[in-house]
Amino acid sequence: MKSVTSPSPLKPLRASKPTAELSELPPLGMDADALALDIRRYFGTFLGRDKYCRSSHYPYQALVLALRDRLMERWRQTRYAYEEAGARHAYYMSLEFLMGRTLGNALLNLGLDAAAEAALHRLGLDLEELIDVEHDAGLGNGGLGRLAACFLDSCATLQLPVMGYGIRYEYGMFRQYIESGRQVEEPDHWLRDGNPWELERPEHTRRIHYYGRTEFYKDARGRQHARWVDSHDVLAVPFDTPIPGYRNGTVNVLRLWSAAATDEFDLGEFNAGSYTESVAAKNAAENITMVLYPNDASENGKELRLKQQYFLASASLQDVLERWELRHGNDFSAFADKNCFQLNDTHPTCAVPELMRLLIDEHSLEWDAAWAIVSRTMAYTNHTLLPEALEKWPVRLFGLLLPRLLEIIYEINARFLIAVARRWPGDSERLARMSLIEEGPEPQVRMAYLAIVGSFSVNGVAELHSDLLQQGLFRDFFELWPEKFNNKTNGVTQRRWIAAANPGMARLVNATIGERWITRLDDLRGLARHADDAAFRSRWHEVKRANKVRLAEMVRRDCGVDFDPDALFDVQVKRIHEYKRQLLNVLHVIHLYARLKDGEESEWTRRCVLIGGKAAPGYFMAKRIISLICRVAEAVNEDEEVRDWLKLAFLPNYRVSAMEVIAPGTDLSEQISTAGKEASGTGNMKFMMNGAATIGTLDGANIEIREEVGDENFFLFGLTAEEVEAARRGYDPNALIAADPDLARVMALLESGHFNQFEPGLFDPIVQAIRSPHDPWLVAADFRSYVDAQERAAVAYRDRERWTRMSILNTAASGKFSTDRTMAEYNAEIWQLAPVAPKA
């Protein structure tokens, strides 16, 4: 596997003659008859099945292949249109794309949902059954990856020339089970049955270098150059997934890279009988794209994670540069005018030094010319306010794995620090704070700082988040380059999260205000004038209740808990993390449980609480919080005095397809992070669009949600970000507990072992965290305000007409939170692409 010059075994598959006659075909029919014929052909001929086949898998595949043909037609025309227009392109680089299931969304965007249902009916098949065959794509973990997926949908709908680049993970995050109240992780082999949506493109395979050393040499003109030699190489093989816009003929592409060995195996080792050694290189290469988020607690895990990040950056940049060379040769003078790279968080930041390496080492540009291109094409989105979440890599590991890149980073840093010193002469503390290298016993490469220095745009993802970045984490950089910083509040796509996930509500909205909201979500404001119409409220309530029945069926199936559709459905589903404060939620459940046990059920609102999410395998406290939720659920649901009034369930293996059922059926959306910690949130937007009221702090996009819907339709509680900082000085949770009888009663139940009678001490770490004066999440400080807000929500829910009106107004006010708006802002202020429509 050593050598940088050996040719790839996957030769570029370039034809010697133009292939127009091969690729141009009559357009495929978009009616039920044409679809039915193609489904039958694929089922019987391509897949080789017959009338004795009893598996839904093969009809599903036949339907997908018929749809993919139609997507490929439109992808080809889209590509031709971009080329003919000489379009400027943006490339969205992300380690995650949480796509969920593709079938329903593809049918909706192609306008084939009715035709497909009719075609399948003629063939004796059920569309809903085939949709359930599809696995959720294991390409992401949480909000960051789902945001990337929504972005691609909106870019195609807006007809923007945007291509996604990511990694084709063989295994997703993990499949979560709950056993004896504990999270159990199992591999999520989502590609086990293949992925008929994707198209392998081996002719675009790229070679990726690791390890080795740098060799310097002089050319014939005496100019010094560097090359990376003695490297251990792997291949990046692309798989393309079509991304259709909403009924506009545009189909963009998500290109995912899969790792492969440069040689299938070492034939010499094999012939010598060393079978394990003969395939070791192949296994090592394929491990790079084997698992989403390898556990980086170990040195090997850190190395694999960094390998993944460089793999994405290098393969994607090589891909773009090769396309440029095919049209422009080695002339890069206009490259920055035609290309932009959006880095989705710090994960793809290796793109900054890698583009420098490719331009300098491979294309012989001078440093200043290369840096002018890099610093005009890179744009960075930050997704976190947690300092510990800003990626840093040990210099030792970075230099071992990516020696040439580390040299380039040091040069970038040296030139950058000269600029800082000129601005602030003699300020050595500032130089140390801003350096791309954090000095110490184990020097670290600061990836977020590298992204800022290498980018022309740095954005946060909600107004508060962007302000806190500028005044906190990145203040030094903001003082140096205020023009770089901007805000782009996140969004979600209404096509998946209303039109596809909530068809009952979509039909009602269509009948009331028309269908234009599907691409112009601001039109939902027209619903507000119907909120005072009793007949409309009645129809809205019927749709919501039907969605709650569907959610209750899922909870019964997955959790074994019966939810009453007429109760308040109180939901918190997201990654389990202390700052998101699932703990505060379960403390409130314990408070309600204690009240019921004390006979306080008068003026009671029946409530069903659903919590779901995955904890990182190495995150002790998050997993212990899951255990607490499950033990409290057992106590509540098994108690005859309580269970008619209160239910609690933990939903295992939370995923996109589950959220498509959860969001439409939720009454109260829990967005209760410690103020100043959540960058934005997108679950809050999905719930709001589907008519849920929010209970939340002034954090992330909650602030903007409350501004849009009004304080009277939002249940606000808790300290503000400024008050959180002030409260940390002299914080005394034990005094708060002693002064609040409700909180004292909750803590007494926890500390008595009531929820862990046979496992003494199980929840001691949680008790200690709540009582600690160093609790960064201030759980005790916000408890009273949270309980009071929950009581206001309970009272409001008992007034059905008031609550239904509130639900309508939340949906009506959600127009700002479409990714169509987000992408339009990215484009207007960062990418500056011209929309291009393919020929009809």
Buried (B, 14 or more C-beta within 10 A) or exposed (E): BEEBEEEBEBEEEEEEEEEEEEEEEEEBBEEBEBBBEBBBBBBBEEBEBEEEBEEBBBBBBBBBBBBBEBBBBBBBBBBEBBEEEEBBBBBBBBBBBBBBBBBBBBBBBBEBBEBBBBBBEEBEBEBEEBBEBBBBBBBBBBBBBBBBBBBBBBBBBBBBBBBBBBBBBBBBBBBBEBEEBEBEBEBBEBBEEEBBBBBEBBEBBBBBBBBBEBEEEEEEEEEEEBBBBBBBBBBBBBBBBBBBBBBBBBBBBBBBBBBBBBBEBBEEBBEEEEEEBBBBBBEBBBBBBBBBBBBBEEEEBBBBBBBBBBBBBBBBBBBBBEEBEEEEEEEBEEBBEBBBBBBBBBBBBBBBBBBBBBBBBBBEBEBEBBBBBBBBBBBBBBBBBBEEBBBBBBBEBBBBBBBBBBBBBBBBBEEBBEEBBEEBEEBEEBBEBBBBBBEEEEBBBBBBBBBBBBBBBBBBBBBBBBBBBBEBBBEBBBEBBEEBBBBBBBBBBBBBBBBBBBBBBBEBBBEBBEEEBBBBBBBBBBBBEBBEBEEBBEBBBEBBBBBBEBBBBBBEEBBEBEBBBEBBBBBBBBBBBBBBBBBBBBBBBBBBBBBBBEEEBEEBBBBBBBBBBBBBBEBEBBBBBBBBBBBBBEBBBEBEEBBBBBBBBBBBBBBBBBBBBBBBBBBBBBBBBBBBBBBBBBBBBBBBBBBBBBBBBBBBBBBBBBEBBEEEBBBBBBBBBEBBEEBBEEBBBEEBBEEBEBBEBBBEBBEEBBBBEEEEEBBBEBEEBBBBEEBBBBBBBBBBBBBEBBBEBBEBBEEEEEBBBBBBBBBBBBBBBBBBBBBBBBBEBBBEBEBBBBEE
